[in-house]
Amino acid sequence: MVRITSFLSAFLGLTLFLGLSTVASAAADDLVQQAQEKLQAGDAEQAYELLVAEEAEYAGNIAFDYWLGMAGVRAGEYGRASFALERVIAEQPNHAAARLELAAAYVALNQTEPAAQQLDQLETMDPPPKAADRIAELEKAVGRRQEQTERAKQLFFVTLTGGHDNNVGTEPDDTPANIAGISSTSAPFLDAQLGGTRLFNVTPSQKVGVSGQLYTRRHDSGDANEGGSDDPGRFDRDVGMLTMNWISDLDGRRELEIGAEGSIFRLDGEDYYNRAGLYGTWRDWISDALDYDVTLRGNDFSFDVDSNDYFLWSLSSTLKYQVRPRWRLNLNFRVEREDANEDRVGGDARGLMLGFGSRYALASRHVLTGSLNYERTDYSDKYPGIFQGTPGAPGEDRSDDRYKVNLGHEWYPSNNWRVRTQVRYADQESTLDLFSYDRTSGSVSITRYF
């Protein structure tokens, strides 16, 4: 009797399980059919949203996972799509259609090695002509991405820029009384920049690199300089920068970078300051559309005039959001602290920056850029009366508020060339009139990549 009861219980349990499985399979089939209809109507995003909302319930169903992956690839949700398609192949290694979609997802995610592996497998499955054409297109894309990856490891560039600046020395809007010889200098300028980056693979997940830049700017100030003298070299600058870094890819989504950096700055042909420091950066790709980085930096600024020396600490972060395939938004934040030489006028300083940026691709070779930044700097010590135009007057606190706007257009006539047009505006309002100014500049640059 006990055996009969156990048998009946097992039989009823199996029957119930099969019944529930049939119901679940039918529900998944119904969802797949609805998604197929939306895909046929050209609405990939709706098809993807319909399926991804039920992924927790039906993940593991071969048909459901395949169509979720296909819809994700069509909707641009490549990361989520790749997970679903990997589940299909784990259960059915010979599912050629799933491998094809997975290869497309990997290409979009710039995972060239896994994409190449999927395409190699597809070549052994005797794909039909229509699939073969798409495989060939993906193979070309993989080849291009691999070439771009190699170029990124060893990138050199030369940039030439011409433009005009209406306030080269950021001179004050209104010169305080009793302070002579200060006047705004409006002048055309020419820039030349030479830079390069080289990365070396230490292990599959670690790299070391070195990068450097040489930069020079020349102004033609004519006779608009201080005292009416003809000094076309006023505010000319020469800069050399060098960075060495170590990068570790922790898990494909998170990355740690540590580096040392330094620069030399010369103004009007004479030494102005040297900079040397260390930094560390944490990067996290939260999703295909959202990532952020956080950087802690410490730099020592050593000026030709020792009393101007200071050590700069800064903590900055950038949040990037891909709103659409063609549109990206950036949010930037930075706090900083200048620990100054005890003889520096104004003493230590504290700074804050908040910024917003955007890049929008009008077409494959044309990009619009824009940014809006707010910066605040407060100094710890009072400024002597001479900075107010009244020697002997009581000292006054200094705080600066800066607003910066940048609009630009980038044109890429080919993979090796870029033409950039920019207009910049800056306005600083200070509690001391001597440090209040506004500045507008425009430029056109041409860059050649090697």
Backbone hydrogen bonds, N-H to C=O, Kabsch-Sander energy under -0.5 kcal/mol:
donor,donor_aa,acceptor,acceptor_aa,energy
5,T,1,M,-2.3
6,S,2,V,-2.5
7,F,3,R,-2.6
8,L,4,I,-2.5
9,S,5,T,-2.3
10,A,6,S,-2.5
11,F,7,F,-2.7
12,L,8,L,-2.7
13,G,9,S,-2.3
14,L,10,A,-2.6
15,T,11,F,-2.5
16,L,12,L,-2.6
17,F,13,G,-2.5
18,L,14,L,-2.8
19,G,15,T,-2.2
20,L,16,L,-2.7
21,S,17,F,-2.6
22,T,18,L,-2.3
23,V,19,G,-2.2
24,A,20,L,-2.8
25,S,21,S,-2.8
26,A,22,T,-2.4
27,A,23,V,-2.3
28,A,24,A,-2.4
29,D,25,S,-2.6
30,D,26,A,-2.1
31,L,27,A,-2.1
32,V,28,A,-2.7
33,Q,29,D,-2.5
34,Q,30,D,-2.1
35,A,31,L,-2.5
36,Q,32,V,-2.7
37,E,33,Q,-2.1
38,K,34,Q,-1.8
39,L,35,A,-2.5
40,Q,36,Q,-2.6
41,A,37,E,-1.4
42,G,39,L,-1.5
43,D,38,K,-2.9
44,A,42,G,-0.8
47,A,43,D,-1.8
48,Y,44,A,-2.7
49,E,45,E,-2.6
50,L,46,Q,-2.3
51,L,47,A,-1.8
52,V,48,Y,-3.2
53,A,49,E,-1.3
54,E,51,L,-1.6
55,E,52,V,-1.1
57,E,54,E,-0.7
58,Y,54,E,-2.1
59,A,55,E,-2.1
61,N,58,Y,-2.3
62,I,60,G,-0.6
65,D,61,N,-3.0
66,Y,62,I,-2.4
67,W,63,A,-2.3
68,L,64,F,-2.3
69,G,65,D,-2.5
70,M,66,Y,-2.7
71,A,67,W,-2.6
72,G,68,L,-2.4
73,V,69,G,-2.3
74,R,70,M,-2.3
75,A,71,A,-2.1
76,G,72,G,-0.7
76,G,73,V,-0.8
77,E,72,G,-2.6
78,Y,76,G,-1.1
81,A,77,E,-2.1
82,S,78,Y,-2.4
83,F,79,G,-1.5
84,A,80,R,-1.7
85,L,81,A,-2.4
86,E,82,S,-2.2
87,R,83,F,-1.5
88,V,84,A,-1.5
89,I,85,L,-2.2
90,A,86,E,-1.9
91,E,87,R,-1.3
91,E,88,V,-0.5
92,Q,88,V,-3.0
95,H,92,Q,-2.0
96,A,94,N,-1.7
99,R,95,H,-1.9
100,L,96,A,-2.3
101,E,97,A,-2.1
102,L,98,A,-2.5
103,A,99,R,-2.4
104,A,100,L,-1.8
105,A,101,E,-2.2
106,Y,102,L,-2.5
107,V,103,A,-2.3
108,A,104,A,-2.1
109,L,105,A,-1.8
110,N,107,V,-1.4
111,Q,106,Y,-2.8
112,T,110,N,-1.2
115,A,111,Q,-1.9
116,A,112,T,-2.5
117,Q,113,E,-2.0
118,Q,114,P,-2.0
119,L,115,A,-2.2
120,D,116,A,-2.3
121,Q,117,Q,-1.9
122,L,118,Q,-2.1
123,E,119,L,-1.7
124,T,120,D,-0.7
124,T,121,Q,-1.0
125,M,122,L,-1.8
126,D,123,E,-0.7
132,A,128,P,-2.7
133,D,129,P,-2.0
134,R,130,K,-1.3
135,I,131,A,-2.6
136,A,132,A,-2.3
137,E,133,D,-1.9
138,L,134,R,-2.4
139,E,135,I,-2.5
140,K,136,A,-2.0
141,A,137,E,-2.1
142,V,138,L,-2.8
143,G,139,E,-2.3
144,R,140,K,-2.3
145,R,141,A,-2.7
146,Q,142,V,-2.8
147,E,143,G,-2.1
148,Q,144,R,-2.6
149,T,145,R,-2.6
150,E,146,Q,-2.2
151,R,147,E,-2.3
152,A,148,Q,-2.4
153,K,149,T,-1.3
154,Q,150,E,-0.8
154,Q,151,R,-0.7
155,L,197,T,-1.7
157,F,195,G,-2.5
158,V,448,R,-1.8
159,T,193,Q,-2.8
160,L,446,I,-2.2
161,T,191,D,-2.1
162,G,444,V,-2.3
163,G,189,F,-2.1
164,H,442,G,-2.2
165,D,187,A,-2.6
166,N,440,T,-2.4
168,V,185,T,-3.0
170,T,167,N,-1.6
173,D,436,S,-2.3
179,I,176,P,-1.4
180,A,178,N,-0.6
183,S,181,G,-0.6
186,S,184,S,-0.6
187,A,165,D,-2.7
187,A,185,T,-0.5
189,F,163,G,-2.6
190,L,218,R,-2.3
191,D,161,T,-2.9
192,A,216,T,-2.0
193,Q,159,T,-2.5
194,L,214,L,-2.5
195,G,157,F,-2.3
196,G,212,G,-2.1
197,T,155,L,-2.9
198,R,210,V,-2.4
199,L,153,K,-3.1
200,F,208,V,-3.0
202,V,206,Q,-2.5
203,T,206,Q,-1.5
206,Q,203,T,-1.1
207,K,247,I,-2.7
208,V,200,F,-2.2
209,G,245,N,-2.7
210,V,198,R,-2.1
211,S,243,T,-2.7
212,G,196,G,-2.1
213,Q,241,M,-2.1
214,L,194,L,-2.7
215,Y,239,V,-2.9
216,T,192,A,-2.2
217,R,237,R,-2.5
218,R,190,L,-2.4
220,D,188,P,-2.0
221,S,219,H,-0.6
224,A,221,S,-1.8
225,N,229,S,-0.8
228,G,225,N,-2.6
229,S,226,E,-1.4
231,D,222,G,-1.0
231,D,229,S,-1.2
234,R,231,D,-1.7
236,D,233,G,-1.9
237,R,217,R,-1.6
238,D,266,R,-2.2
239,V,215,Y,-3.2
240,G,264,I,-2.0
241,M,213,Q,-2.7
242,L,262,G,-2.5
243,T,211,S,-2.9
244,M,260,A,-2.6
245,N,209,G,-2.3
246,W,258,I,-2.6
247,I,207,K,-3.0
248,S,256,L,-2.9
249,D,205,S,-3.5
250,L,248,S,-0.8
250,L,254,R,-2.3
251,D,254,R,-0.9
255,E,283,R,-2.5
256,L,248,S,-2.3
257,E,281,T,-2.8
258,I,246,W,-2.4
259,G,279,Y,-2.5
260,A,244,M,-2.7
261,E,277,G,-2.6
262,G,242,L,-2.0
263,S,275,R,-2.4
264,I,240,G,-2.3
265,F,273,Y,-2.6
266,R,238,D,-2.8
267,L,270,E,-2.5
268,D,236,D,-3.4
270,E,267,L,-1.6
272,Y,265,F,-2.3
273,Y,265,F,-1.6
274,N,302,S,-2.3
275,R,263,S,-2.7
276,A,300,D,-1.5
277,G,261,E,-2.7
278,L,298,G,-1.9
279,Y,259,G,-2.3
280,G,296,L,-2.1
281,T,257,E,-3.3
282,W,294,V,-2.7
283,R,255,E,-2.9
284,D,292,Y,-2.5
285,W,253,R,-3.1
286,I,284,D,-1.1
286,I,290,L,-0.8
287,S,290,L,-2.2
291,D,320,K,-2.1
292,Y,284,D,-2.0
293,D,318,T,-1.8
294,V,282,W,-2.2
295,T,316,S,-2.9
296,L,280,G,-2.4
297,R,314,S,-2.7
298,G,278,L,-2.6
299,N,312,L,-2.5
300,D,276,A,-3.1
301,F,299,N,-0.5
301,F,310,Y,-2.8
302,S,274,N,-2.9
302,S,300,D,-0.6
303,F,301,F,-0.6
304,D,272,Y,-2.3
306,D,304,D,-0.8
308,N,305,V,-2.3
309,D,306,D,-2.0
310,Y,301,F,-1.6
311,F,339,D,-2.1
312,L,299,N,-3.4
313,W,311,F,-0.6
313,W,337,R,-2.7
314,S,297,R,-2.4
315,L,335,V,-2.7
316,S,295,T,-2.5
317,S,333,F,-2.6
318,T,293,D,-1.8
319,L,331,L,-2.7
320,K,291,D,-3.1
321,Y,329,L,-2.8
322,Q,289,A,-3.2
323,V,321,Y,-1.2
323,V,327,W,-1.0
324,R,327,W,-1.7
327,W,324,R,-1.3
328,R,359,R,-2.7
329,L,321,Y,-2.8
330,N,357,G,-2.8
331,L,319,L,-2.4
332,N,355,G,-2.5
333,F,317,S,-2.3
334,R,353,M,-2.1
335,V,315,L,-2.3
336,E,351,G,-2.1
337,R,313,W,-2.7
338,E,349,A,-2.9
339,D,311,F,-2.9
339,D,337,R,-0.6
340,A,338,E,-0.9
341,N,309,D,-2.7
344,R,341,N,-2.3
347,G,344,R,-1.8
349,A,338,E,-1.7
350,R,378,D,-2.3
351,G,336,E,-2.6
352,L,376,R,-2.1
353,M,334,R,-2.7
354,L,374,Y,-2.6
355,G,332,N,-2.6
356,F,372,L,-2.1
357,G,330,N,-2.5
358,S,370,G,-2.5
359,R,328,R,-2.4
360,Y,368,L,-2.7
361,A,326,R,-2.7
362,L,360,Y,-0.9
362,L,366,H,-1.4
363,A,366,H,-1.5
366,H,363,A,-0.8
367,V,410,E,-2.5
368,L,360,Y,-3.2
369,T,408,G,-2.5
370,G,358,S,-1.9
371,S,406,N,-2.1
372,L,356,F,-2.6
373,N,404,K,-2.5
374,Y,354,L,-2.9
375,E,402,R,-2.5
376,R,352,L,-2.6
377,T,400,D,-2.3
378,D,350,R,-2.4
379,Y,398,R,-2.0
380,S,348,D,-2.6
381,D,346,G,-2.4
383,Y,396,E,-3.3
385,G,393,A,-0.9
387,F,384,P,-1.6
388,Q,385,G,-2.3
389,G,386,I,-1.1
390,T,385,G,-2.0
393,A,390,T,-2.1
396,E,383,Y,-1.9
400,D,377,T,-2.7
401,D,429,E,-2.5
402,R,375,E,-3.0
403,Y,427,D,-2.4
404,K,373,N,-2.4
405,V,425,Y,-2.8
406,N,371,S,-2.2
407,L,423,V,-2.5
408,G,369,T,-2.5
409,H,421,T,-2.3
410,E,367,V,-3.0
411,W,419,V,-2.8
412,Y,365,R,-2.6
414,S,417,W,-0.6
417,W,414,S,-1.1
418,R,447,T,-2.0
419,V,411,W,-3.0
420,R,445,S,-2.3
421,T,409,H,-2.6
422,Q,443,S,-2.5
423,V,407,L,-2.6
424,R,441,S,-3.1
425,Y,405,V,-2.6
426,A,439,R,-2.7
427,D,403,Y,-2.3
428,Q,437,Y,-3.3
429,E,401,D,-2.9
430,S,428,Q,-0.5
431,T,399,S,-1.8
433,D,431,T,-0.5
435,F,432,L,-2.2
436,S,433,D,-1.7
437,Y,428,Q,-1.6
439,R,426,A,-2.7
441,S,424,R,-2.3
442,G,164,H,-2.0
443,S,422,Q,-2.3
444,V,162,G,-2.5
445,S,420,R,-2.8
446,I,160,L,-2.4
447,T,418,R,-2.9
448,R,158,V,-2.6
449,Y,416,N,-2.9
450,F,156,F,-3.2
